[in-house]
Amino acid sequence: MGLGLLASKAIRPTTRLINFQNPNNLFLRTIVSKPELRNPEPAAAQPEQPLVDLSPRTPVGGARVHFPNPDDAIEVFVDGFPVKIPKGFSVLQACEVAGVDIPRFCYHSRLSIAGNCRMCLVEVEKSPKPVASCAMPALPGMKIKTDTPVAKKAREGVMEFLLMNHPLDCPICDQGGECDLQDQSMAFGSDRGRFTEMKRSVVDKNLGPLVKTVMTRCIQCTRCVRFASEVAGVQDLGMLGRGSGEEIGTYVEKLMTSELSGNVIDICPVGALTSKPFAFKARNWELKNTETIDVTDAVGSNIRIDSRGPEVMRIVPRLNEDINEEWISDKTRFCYDGLKRQRLNDPMIRGPDGRFKPVNWREALSVVAEVAHQVKPEEIVGISGKLSDAESMIVLKDFLNRLGSNNVWGEGIGVNTNADLRSGYIMNTSIAGLEKADAFLLVGTQPRVEAAMVNARIRKTVTVNQAKVGYIGPATDFNYDNQHLGTGPQTLIDIAEGRHPFSKIISNAKHPVIIVGGGIFERKDQDAIFAAVETIAKQGNVVRSDWNGLNVLLLHAAQAAALDLGLVPQSENSLESAKFVYLMGADDTNLDKIPKDAFVVYQGHHGDKSVYRANVILPAAAFSEKEGIYENTEGCTQQTWPAVPTVGDSRDDWKIIRALSEVAEVRLPYDTIGGVRARLRTVAPNLVQIDEREPAALPSSLRPTFTQKMDPTPFGVAVENFYMTDAITRASKIMAQCSAMLLKK
Amino acid sequence: MAWRGQLSKNIKELRLLMCQSSPASSSARAFVEKNYKELKTLNPKLPILIRECSGVEPQLWARYDLGVEKGIKLEGMTEPQILKALEDLVKAGQSLKA
């Protein structure tokens, strides 16, 4: 493009003269790239000719069409190929089904239709002008032509207009290489431009520490504006001005305070909105892509880690309709710089002077094994952290069980937790299933900070179905309409006993959903609260054969697998009487509870809170460096893949404990990851069904009700700071900036 | 049926694996629906982990002290037979202790 522009400028002074003399000089008077586009005639209705191949072609991206009502199917012709589509599809969608990818900038399948970029113009038979296919509904028998001179010229013209005010600074643009405008101007644009005037310039906006703006590059597709108001639910961005003065902005200088703001980077088709932390760090073609799973919350968003050498350069979302669609939260996207800070890279032992001394693995393991044998079995305690994978948790549990201890639990799982039935702690409706709901009761959960992607689903449901949302818990921020019913369990009892107006809403709803926050597992009276919730569920007919609306929204990536594996504390005060504490990535355990004389082993990847109390440090791999199984809050098992090598002398969590078991002379009977997974199969077989969601058929109502007194203390806030919840995010500088600038104080 | 109350003395953890829908697991599901409540009421501190996974053959596992485990395949068993199998596992735990 750039060369074509230069060439056209170089020949311009003479062009006009020659043109008048010789209007047929194709080379100099070219407006459009190909001679046949100069005077495009609308493609005439071709006489029926025997077409060679009318077999259906593969839709774009392997898309599948769902016919809500088979009677409403209509047939249209795309470039002569007949396709069946449901009523209400746009011309663009019909083309996609027919396997024709229409160029577009403003159209996005998850956002409302704006129709303002005009790039998707196609020719429709009997229509006098080309039509914007994204905004035109397909009609029965429509003959759509995407490959005619009219369509091509239209695209070329639109492209020329878009490039008029686009700076063409591709060499210094971070979008370079993955830019829609760049790609489409190569594919559909003219090979030269005719623009010699000054380009317009726009002042850059400050949207906060995450999104970098170069507003001159903006082509006013308004995707970001629609994303912010429709998906993220914040009315921060808007369109200001008209004509050439049109610009995207916040009107008054304001930061974008959404937990999903990073997604505007992905949907921006040009380099106007790019990642601030990634600015000028790498080119996208130098990066190695690893498809893996996010562990910063219990959603298990599908991500792609882009790395260069040993360094994680950025994290971008991956499409998974059942979990995160194509969005991820800002914490997921920008926590990666925490993977480079505060890392533990050598085994260390705290000397008598209180300082850590690096040692080799043999020494560290023998010290730990010796102490483990000196204490009584019931004085051994093991706690797995928020980011632990299923393999390491089962190995830790097996190891401590073999030493004779039963005190193994996962963080965020308190005493009295009943992990017997899976339906009692997973999201039974499934994340995608929430879209059917028409009433929500949120009990002690703030989904916006606990699981931003689940919150985005709820918001989608609220906007599409006009679902009613009732919330019990401390005052919090919602980005959709809700009723704040109360703060404590008393409100729950009111609803259970039918005294509260919201119980009517639940019983009248067709698909009611109750979501109990994962913070409940830390409450001593959780049985009583679950009993009250079960009562509401029973009265509202929330659990039936075709619909299970009773959900628990977990807080951490490791929680579902920890509950599946039975990592539940067996007795109260076991930590207070411990002599040997094994913290496997556990950084949010109350360290004051550990007795002064206890020997603490910390195994993990970050020098976070627990390291200050540790006697021995065993360095482990982070989620970006290992193969590990995680189960998300809806019971879907997924796996991480190593994107970068481990740091220093660190090892996979399960391997460390396996080696320790050998030194401690209670050798565990597996020594490969396959062996550990075979062991998982005998404990929780759903954990080896990778990428499958195993629903729980047995209802949680089977659980016996213990008469337990309900504590009237109001529900607490489970996540104080959305941006800093675990060892990785606490080590991240970007997350620290976000907490300082974006959190409402 | 006094042994039911003794479960938590001899066993550290009980695990039932089954499929959500297969006919092979139907008696295991019936066993849970009938007996789980009583077993749990009698042994409130004992984890009885019921894990459902499609295509899994029904199994009953007991974990004793020091990580010793014993498992029984439940395929083809009726619901009273499963109860009997559980009793055997409890007794096995008693003999392990002795």
Chai-1 contact restraints between the chains, C-beta under 6 A:
chainA,res_idxA,chainB,res_idxB,connection_type,confidence,min_distance_angstrom,max_distance_angstrom,comment,restraint_id
A,D398,B,G67,contact,1.0,0.0,6.0,A-B,restraint_1
A,N401,B,G67,contact,1.0,0.0,6.0,A-B,restraint_2
A,R402,B,L66,contact,1.0,0.0,6.0,A-B,restraint_3
A,R402,B,G67,contact,1.0,0.0,6.0,A-B,restraint_4
A,G404,B,L66,contact,1.0,0.0,6.0,A-B,restraint_5
A,N406,B,K12,contact,1.0,0.0,6.0,A-B,restraint_6
A,D420,B,I48,contact,1.0,0.0,6.0,A-B,restraint_7
A,D420,B,I50,contact,1.0,0.0,6.0,A-B,restraint_8
A,L421,B,I50,contact,1.0,0.0,6.0,A-B,restraint_9
A,G566,B,E13,contact,1.0,0.0,6.0,A-B,restraint_10
A,G566,B,P47,contact,1.0,0.0,6.0,A-B,restraint_11
A,G566,B,L49,contact,1.0,0.0,6.0,A-B,restraint_12
A,A684,B,R51,contact,1.0,0.0,6.0,A-B,restraint_13
A,P685,B,L17,contact,1.0,0.0,6.0,A-B,restraint_14
A,P685,B,C53,contact,1.0,0.0,6.0,A-B,restraint_15
A,P685,B,V56,contact,1.0,0.0,6.0,A-B,restraint_16
A,N686,B,C53,contact,1.0,0.0,6.0,A-B,restraint_17
A,E694,B,C53,contact,1.0,0.0,6.0,A-B,restraint_18
A,A696,B,E52,contact,1.0,0.0,6.0,A-B,restraint_19
A,A697,B,Q20,contact,1.0,0.0,6.0,A-B,restraint_20
A,A697,B,E52,contact,1.0,0.0,6.0,A-B,restraint_21
A,L698,B,V32,contact,1.0,0.0,6.0,A-B,restraint_22
A,L702,B,Y36,contact,1.0,0.0,6.0,A-B,restraint_23
A,P704,B,K37,contact,1.0,0.0,6.0,A-B,restraint_24
A,P704,B,K40,contact,1.0,0.0,6.0,A-B,restraint_25
A,P704,B,T41,contact,1.0,0.0,6.0,A-B,restraint_26
